[in-house]
């Protein structure tokens, strides 16, 4: 996946073909991305709304939005899943 800050979306990229296979709208200045250790979810920082969106990697849909501190940028999922 690639965050597209100015377009307010995330591009899903096929590693087999190096092409965009889907675009996920509904974000607000997306910046950092982090895949959970099990590959089920992607956490995306939204710098313009001070939130983190949770994207279901299987369906490419936003399943939750979490309020966080001002202008979140980087993010890392806990490798232990905690």
CORTAQUI-V926475 format. One record per residue. N is the residue number from 1. RES is the residue in one small letter. SS is DSSP state (2 for helix, 1 for strand, 0 for the rest). PSI is psi in degrees with one decimal (none if undefined). OMEGA is omega in whole degrees, -180 to 180 (none if undefined). Layout:
BEGIN
n:N res:RES ss:SS psi:PSI omega:OMEGA
n:N res:RES ss:SS psi:PSI omega:OMEGA
END
This chain:
BEGIN
n:1 res:x ss:0 psi:153.0 omega:176
n:2 res:x ss:1 psi:131.5 omega:178
n:3 res:x ss:1 psi:132.2 omega:179
n:4 res:x ss:1 psi:90.1 omega:-172
n:5 res:x ss:0 psi:-54.3 omega:-175
n:6 res:x ss:0 psi:-23.4 omega:180
n:7 res:x ss:0 psi:-8.4 omega:180
n:8 res:x ss:0 psi:42.2 omega:177
n:9 res:x ss:1 psi:176.2 omega:177
n:10 res:x ss:1 psi:134.8 omega:176
n:11 res:x ss:1 psi:133.8 omega:174
n:12 res:x ss:1 psi:126.2 omega:-175
n:13 res:x ss:1 psi:128.7 omega:176
n:14 res:x ss:1 psi:124.1 omega:178
n:15 res:x ss:0 psi:-18.5 omega:179
n:16 res:x ss:0 psi:-35.0 omega:-175
n:17 res:x ss:0 psi:-6.4 omega:-176
n:18 res:x ss:0 psi:42.3 omega:177
n:19 res:x ss:1 psi:155.7 omega:176
n:20 res:x ss:1 psi:125.6 omega:-178
n:21 res:x ss:1 psi:-17.5 omega:179
n:22 res:x ss:1 psi:157.2 omega:174
n:23 res:x ss:1 psi:129.2 omega:-178
n:24 res:x ss:1 psi:111.4 omega:180
n:25 res:x ss:0 psi:-179.8 omega:172
n:26 res:x ss:0 psi:15.1 omega:179
n:27 res:x ss:0 psi:172.4 omega:-176
n:28 res:x ss:0 psi:85.5 omega:-176
n:29 res:x ss:0 psi:53.0 omega:-178
n:30 res:x ss:1 psi:141.6 omega:-179
n:31 res:x ss:1 psi:-88.2 omega:-177
n:32 res:x ss:1 psi:149.2 omega:178
n:33 res:x ss:1 psi:144.4 omega:174
n:34 res:x ss:1 psi:126.6 omega:178
n:35 res:x ss:1 psi:134.8 omega:177
n:36 res:x ss:0 psi:154.4 omega:-177
n:37 res:x ss:0 psi:-32.0 omega:179
n:38 res:x ss:0 psi:-3.3 omega:178
n:39 res:x ss:0 psi:6.9 omega:-175
n:40 res:x ss:0 psi:-33.6 omega:-175
n:41 res:x ss:1 psi:154.8 omega:174
n:42 res:x ss:1 psi:129.5 omega:177
n:43 res:x ss:1 psi:130.9 omega:-176
n:44 res:x ss:1 psi:125.7 omega:176
n:45 res:x ss:1 psi:140.9 omega:175
n:46 res:x ss:1 psi:98.7 omega:-174
n:47 res:x ss:0 psi:-32.5 omega:-176
n:48 res:x ss:0 psi:-18.1 omega:-179
n:49 res:x ss:0 psi:4.0 omega:180
n:50 res:x ss:0 psi:47.7 omega:179
n:51 res:x ss:1 psi:169.3 omega:171
n:52 res:x ss:1 psi:127.6 omega:177
n:53 res:x ss:1 psi:142.6 omega:176
n:54 res:x ss:1 psi:122.6 omega:-179
n:55 res:x ss:1 psi:128.5 omega:174
n:56 res:x ss:1 psi:116.2 omega:-175
n:57 res:x ss:0 psi:-23.1 omega:-180
n:58 res:x ss:0 psi:-35.0 omega:-176
n:59 res:x ss:0 psi:-8.6 omega:-178
n:60 res:x ss:0 psi:41.4 omega:178
n:61 res:x ss:1 psi:150.0 omega:176
n:62 res:x ss:1 psi:123.8 omega:-178
n:63 res:x ss:1 psi:-16.9 omega:-179
n:64 res:x ss:1 psi:155.4 omega:174
n:65 res:x ss:1 psi:126.8 omega:-173
n:66 res:x ss:1 psi:122.0 omega:175
n:67 res:x ss:1 psi:136.0 omega:178
n:68 res:x ss:0 psi:-171.4 omega:179
n:69 res:x ss:0 psi:174.1 omega:-175
n:70 res:x ss:0 psi:131.7 omega:174
n:71 res:x ss:0 psi:62.9 omega:178
n:72 res:x ss:0 psi:141.5 omega:-178
n:73 res:x ss:0 psi:-72.2 omega:-179
n:74 res:x ss:0 psi:154.5 omega:178
n:75 res:x ss:0 psi:144.1 omega:177
n:76 res:x ss:0 psi:128.3 omega:175
n:77 res:x ss:0 psi:140.7 omega:179
n:78 res:x ss:0 psi:119.5 omega:-179
n:79 res:x ss:0 psi:-22.4 omega:179
n:80 res:x ss:0 psi:-5.7 omega:179
n:81 res:x ss:0 psi:13.8 omega:-176
n:82 res:x ss:0 psi:none omega:none
END
